[in-house]
């Protein structure tokens, strides 16, 4: 039986094309709202928070703009007013209806920030209505609980945001993303082999660094919510500071990297350390260097590092769906989860 999650993974090239066609002409609007700001504050939860990690690295590495992830409880629970003059507050919510995120964006505006919403909920969603500028993705309706196409289109919107903030990147790379995702869908690597390797273990460490860190966090979340696997998402720098002690024959490492960039050599070295200690290492992306150092591997996109996360998650999504089915779990409706989560 084809799951809804599998179908929606396959819809990503179309969703990305539609989103980029709609948002790339609006780079000038982003420039206008961002021009009087110096720093960026990302407001999100869950999968959207993982997307925001990509936005943070993009802003700092390529736009030279100090960025941070918000703690919404400062606004919603502690109700503290901060000086956000010179800040661009960017709120992400797939539905645009998560009350905590809407309230936090309104709080940021009241504190002096300029505000942007990134949502698949449309221009009339509460989040879009609360923002100075709304970048609405065009993923279409997503019925499976685990986010797939809404996540990758959020990354596309963040890439457009980066362009508007002056990122020193080539827009042609972004235009090539849907084609690169199509290639991954056609040939993602040994998904069944990696799923078989994970089916008999209670947990795994998922690690990446830099631009790929968001992918490691998102893949760990997917494995937790759809496969009930105790997956720990970590930067490989943090992993080496102690948690690597948990990696053993029963706790493999899943290592994520773009095919180029300054974090690739460290990821390869980590894979060699893991396998040298007798544990399994499963690669996602990283080209031939990472594949050669790992037990088994999934392919990554033929994209430069700054846009690689838009494709890197795709084989991880396919792995999650395949592993869930192997474990007898319906990935479309994991236990205890709803499509829209409300927090206080």
N, C-alpha and C positions, 0 to 999 in steps of 0.2 A: 504494500500500500504506500502510495506517495503521500508524505506528510505535507501539511500546509507550510511548515517551516522550510522544507526542501524546495517547494514551489517558490516561496518568497525569496530564498537565496538566489534562485535562478532569475528573478525579476530585477536584480540589482543593476545590470547594465542599462536597461531601459529607464529605471528610476534615476540613475546617475545622469544620463543624457538629458532627461527632462529637467532635472534640478539645475544642472550647469547651464542649459539653454536659457532658463529663467533667471538665474542669478548672476551670471557673468556680465550681462549688460548693466548690472547695478553696482559695479565696483565704484563708480563715481559717487553714488549715494553713501557708500560706506566711507569713502574718503571725506565726505562732507561732515558726517556725524563724528568721525574720529579725529578730525584735524585739530580740535582744541583740547585733546586729551593726550596724556603721556603714558599712562599705565592701563592695564586691562584686568578686569575682575570677572572671572567665569563663575556662573551660578548654575548648578545642576545637581542631579542625584542619579545614582544607578548607572545605566549604560550611557546616559547623557554626560555624566561626570567623567566617564572614561573618554568620551569624545572630547571633552574640555581639556583633558591632559594633552591631547594632540594639539589643540588650539594654543595651549600655553607654550609648548615647545616651538610651535611655528612662529608665534609672536616674538619669543625671546631670541631664537636662533636666527630667524630670517628677517624680522622687522625691527630688531634691537629695542624691543619694548618690554619693560618689566611687567610680568603678569603673575597672577596668583589664582588659586581656587578659593571660592568663597565658603564660609561656614554659615549656611542660612540661619542657624539658630541664633546668631548674633542679632539678626533682624526679627525673627519670629518668636523666639523664646526669651532671650535677654532684653530684646527691644532697646538696644543701644544705638544711638545716632552717631555716625562717624563722618568725618570730613572726606568726602569723595570727589572734591573738586579736582578736575584733571584726570578723572578715571572714566574709562569706557567699560560699562557693565554689560556683559553678554550673558543672557540667560538661555539655557537650552532645555527643551522639553518636547518629547515626541508628540504628545497630545496637545500641548499648549494649555492644559487644564489642571496641572498639578498645582494646588493652591499655594503650597509653600514656596514654589519657584516664582509664581506670579507675585506673591506678597513680597518676596525678597527683591525682585526687580523694581517694584514700586517703591520699596524702601530705599534702594540705591538711587533712584531718581530724586527722591525727597532729600537725600543726603548730598545732592549736587552732581551726580554722575550723568553722563550721556548714556543712553540705553539702546541695546540691540536685542531682539528676540530671534532665536533660531528654532523653528518648530515645523512639524508636519501637520499641525492642526489647522492651518489656514489663517488668512488675514483677519477673520472674525473671532479667532480664539482669544480667550482672556489674556494670554501672554502677549500675543501680537498686538492687541489693543493697548497694552500697558507700556509698550516700547516706543522710543523715538523712531526706530526703523525695524521692520520685521523682514527677515530673510526666511521665506517659507519654502520648505523642501517639497518636492513632488514625488514622494515615494508611493503614493496611493495608499489604500487601506491595508493595514498590516493586521492579520487575524491571529497568527501564532503569537503566543505570549513572549517568547524570546525575540528581542529586537534584532533584525538583520538589515533589511533595506533602509529602515529609518535611521539606523546607526551610520551606515556608509554615506547616506545623503547628508546627514549632519556633518560628517567630515568634509564633504564637498562644500557645504555652506561655510564651514570654518576656513577652508582654503580660499574661498572668495573673500571672506573677511580679512584674511592675511594679505591678500592682494591690495585690498582697500587701505590696509594699515602700512603699505609700502614695503612688503616683503620683497627681498631681492631674489626672485625666482622667475622661472620661465612659464608663462601661462600655457604654452603649448604642452607642457608636461601634464597639466590638469586636464586638458582637452582629450588626452590619450587614455585617461583612466577607464572609461567604459569598455574600450577595446581590450585593455589589459585584463580587466575583470572577466570579460568573455573568454579570453584565453585560459584563465585559471579555472573557470567553470568546466571547460572542456577537458582540461588536464591538470588536476590539482595535486597530483602525486599519490603516494600510497596511503590513501585515507583509510582503507579497510585494514591495512597492516598496522597502522598506528592505533586505530580503534581496538583492534585485537589486543595490542600491547597494554592499553589502558583499561580494558574490560575487567582484568583480574586484580587491579590495585585499588586500595582505599583512597589514595590521594596522589597529588602531583604538584610540583612547583612549576609555575609558568613565569618565564623571565625574559625581559628585553631591556633595552636602555635607550634613552634619547627619544627620537621620533617614534621608535617602535614600542616604547613603554606603554602607550595607550592600548596597543594591540594585545600585549601580554595581559593587561588588566581586564580587557574586554573578553578575551578568550577564557581567562580564569573564571570570570563571572558566568559566561555561557555554560561552562562545564559544571559549575555549581548548581545553577538554576535548572538546567535541562537534563543533567546526568546524575545529579546528587553526588558528584565527586568532590572531595575535599581538595579543591584547587587553590593554591596560594599564589597570587599575582605579585611579583616583586621586580624591582630594578635589579639587574645582576650585580650592581655595586652593593646594594643592600643585602642581596643573597650571600655574597662573599663575607659579609660582616657577622656571620653566625648561623643564619637559617640553613645554610648549605649542609649543616649537620643532619638535617632531616632527609636529605637525598640518599636513598639506598635502593636495594633491590626491589623494595615494595613501594618506593616513592620516586618515580622517574621525574626527569626534568623535561619540560617543553620549552625550547629556546627560540625566540622570535627575533628576526633581524631583516632589515632591508638588504638588497643585493650590493649596496655600496654604503659609504659613510664611515665616520670615525668610530662608531660603536661595533662594527662588524668584527674586527680582530679580537676584541674582548669576548664577544659571544662565541666565537670559534674556540678560543682558549678555554672557556667555561665548559663547552661541550666535551673537549678533550679531557678535562679534569673529571667530569661526571662519569664518562665511560671508563676512564682509567681507574676509577674507584669501584667499578663493577656495577654501576647503575645504568639504566637505559636513558638515552638522550634522544628526544624527538625534535627535529628541526622544523621550523616554519620560515620559509624564505632563506635569505642569506647566501643564495647562489651555491655553486659547487663547493666552495670552501666549507660552509657550514654543513652541507649534506655529507661531505666526506668525513666529517668529525662526529657525525651522529649515528645512532643505531638505525633509525629510519627517518625519512624526512618528507615534508610537504613542500610544494613549490611556492615561490613568491612571485609577485608581479614584475614585469619588465618595466619598471618605473624608477626614477631617481628617489633618493631617500625622502625628500620633502613631501611627496605624494604617495609613497609606498604604503603607508597605513590604510589608504582607501582600498587597496587590494589585499594586503597581508591578512586581514581578518577573514577573507572569504574561505580559504582552505580550512581555517579554524572553525568556521560556521559549519562547513560540510562535515568535519570531524565530529563536532558536537552532535549533529543530527544523526550521523551513522552510529556513534557510540550509544546514544539514547535508545535507538531501536535495538541495538545488540543487547542492551541491558533490559529490554522489555518495558521501556518508559515511553510514554507518548510525549514527544518534545513540544507539541503544540500547546499543551496545557499542563505544565508542571504543577505539582501539588503546592497549595498554599499561595499561589501567585495570581495576580490579576494584571490586565493590560495597563491600567492606570493605577499607580500607587500613590495614596495620599499620606503625608506625614505631618506631624504638628510643628 
